[in-house]
Amino acid sequence: RELKPISESENQTESTEEVLETELSAEINEEIEKLNHLIISEAVDTSITMDVMEDIQAKKEDLKAGIPQESSADLTKKPVSSDDFINWLVASAQSVNYPSFSDKGSVKPSDYADSIIDNFIQKEPQISRGKSKEYSLENLAAESLVDNEEFVTETLAEIYADQGNNSKAKRAFQLLSLKYPEKSIYFAARIKRLGRKK
């Protein structure tokens, strides 16, 4: 046998063919994976559907066995009256066994309530009325002047500063620096500026 030198073009053709084959095989494997996944999901869906249909059929058969055989024409011709409902209600109430309070060892509800009332009267012979808060205009005005530190805003602090109420403005900026630590440098500068205004 003679060995022929392989030219570069033949070598490139073979490597290109190998690359194409590996790419094609990878794409084919991906498609096979997708198809397998689709087949499995369809099989699961079909299995679930069949189980549900079997359950429905079994329940239909149970219902048919429990209901007397009447034609649908007979069902539609019967008038519904309130007497039927009342009779059903009375019959169902009679079939339920309610516990009796007259059993030995149990306390009657009225006796129990009486004992609670008597006990309360002995402990608290006189009930004092709660003192009602007087709502006069003076009290409401005084309460409106009380500052709630939970609702401090930068705008409120600026208003205090503009009004010349530096102590309230400083306190507001201190609370804001605690509430918003990322702006604490700004609030510290504002507090310093208020200190210079005195």
Backbone hydrogen bonds, N-H to C=O, Kabsch-Sander energy under -0.5 kcal/mol:
donor,donor_aa,acceptor,acceptor_aa,energy
4,K,2,E,-0.6
7,S,5,P,-0.5
11,N,7,S,-2.0
12,Q,8,E,-2.5
13,T,9,S,-2.0
14,E,10,E,-2.2
15,S,11,N,-2.2
16,T,12,Q,-2.5
17,E,13,T,-2.4
18,E,14,E,-2.2
19,V,15,S,-2.3
20,L,16,T,-2.6
21,E,17,E,-2.5
22,T,18,E,-2.5
23,E,19,V,-2.5
24,L,20,L,-2.8
25,S,21,E,-2.7
26,A,22,T,-2.1
27,E,23,E,-2.4
28,I,24,L,-2.8
29,N,25,S,-2.4
30,E,26,A,-2.1
31,E,27,E,-2.4
32,I,28,I,-2.5
33,E,29,N,-2.4
34,K,30,E,-2.5
35,L,31,E,-2.6
36,N,32,I,-2.7
37,H,33,E,-2.5
38,L,34,K,-2.5
39,I,35,L,-2.7
40,I,36,N,-2.5
41,S,37,H,-2.5
42,E,38,L,-2.3
43,A,39,I,-2.3
44,V,40,I,-2.5
45,D,41,S,-2.5
46,T,42,E,-2.6
47,S,43,A,-2.4
48,I,44,V,-2.6
49,T,45,D,-2.6
50,M,46,T,-2.5
51,D,47,S,-2.3
52,V,48,I,-2.5
53,M,49,T,-2.5
54,E,50,M,-2.4
55,D,51,D,-2.3
56,I,52,V,-2.6
57,Q,53,M,-2.4
58,A,54,E,-2.5
59,K,55,D,-2.4
60,K,56,I,-2.4
61,E,57,Q,-2.2
62,D,58,A,-2.2
63,L,59,K,-2.5
64,K,60,K,-2.5
65,A,61,E,-2.1
66,G,62,D,-1.6
67,I,63,L,-1.5
70,E,68,P,-0.9
75,L,71,S,-1.4
76,T,72,S,-1.6
77,K,73,A,-1.3
78,K,74,D,-0.9
81,S,79,P,-0.5
85,F,81,S,-1.0
86,I,82,S,-2.4
87,N,83,D,-2.8
88,W,84,D,-2.3
89,L,85,F,-2.6
90,V,86,I,-2.6
91,A,87,N,-2.4
92,S,88,W,-2.5
93,A,89,L,-2.0
94,Q,90,V,-1.9
95,S,91,A,-1.4
96,V,92,S,-0.8
98,Y,96,V,-0.9
103,D,100,S,-0.7
106,S,103,D,-1.4
112,Y,108,K,-2.2
113,A,109,P,-2.4
114,D,110,S,-2.3
115,S,111,D,-2.2
116,I,112,Y,-1.9
117,I,113,A,-2.3
118,D,114,D,-2.7
119,N,115,S,-2.3
120,F,116,I,-2.2
121,I,117,I,-2.4
122,Q,118,D,-2.1
123,K,119,N,-2.0
124,E,120,F,-3.0
128,S,126,Q,-0.6
136,S,134,E,-0.8
140,L,136,S,-2.3
141,A,137,L,-2.3
142,A,138,E,-2.3
143,E,139,N,-2.4
144,S,140,L,-1.7
145,L,141,A,-0.9
145,L,142,A,-0.5
146,V,142,A,-0.6
146,V,143,E,-0.7
149,E,147,D,-0.7
151,F,148,N,-1.3
152,V,149,E,-0.7
157,A,153,T,-2.0
158,E,154,E,-2.2
159,I,155,T,-2.3
160,Y,156,L,-2.5
161,A,157,A,-2.1
162,D,158,E,-2.7
163,Q,159,I,-2.1
164,G,160,Y,-0.5
164,G,161,A,-1.0
165,N,160,Y,-2.3
166,N,164,G,-1.5
169,A,165,N,-2.1
170,K,166,N,-3.0
171,R,167,S,-2.2
172,A,168,K,-2.4
173,F,169,A,-2.5
174,Q,170,K,-2.5
175,L,171,R,-2.3
176,L,172,A,-2.4
177,S,173,F,-2.2
178,L,174,Q,-1.6
179,K,175,L,-2.2
180,Y,176,L,-3.0
183,K,180,Y,-1.7
184,S,181,P,-1.4
187,F,183,K,-2.1
188,A,184,S,-2.4
189,A,185,I,-2.0
190,R,186,Y,-1.9
191,I,187,F,-2.2
192,K,188,A,-2.2
193,R,189,A,-2.3
194,L,190,R,-2.0
195,G,191,I,-1.8
196,R,192,K,-1.5
197,K,193,R,-1.0
198,K,194,L,-0.6
198,K,195,G,-0.5
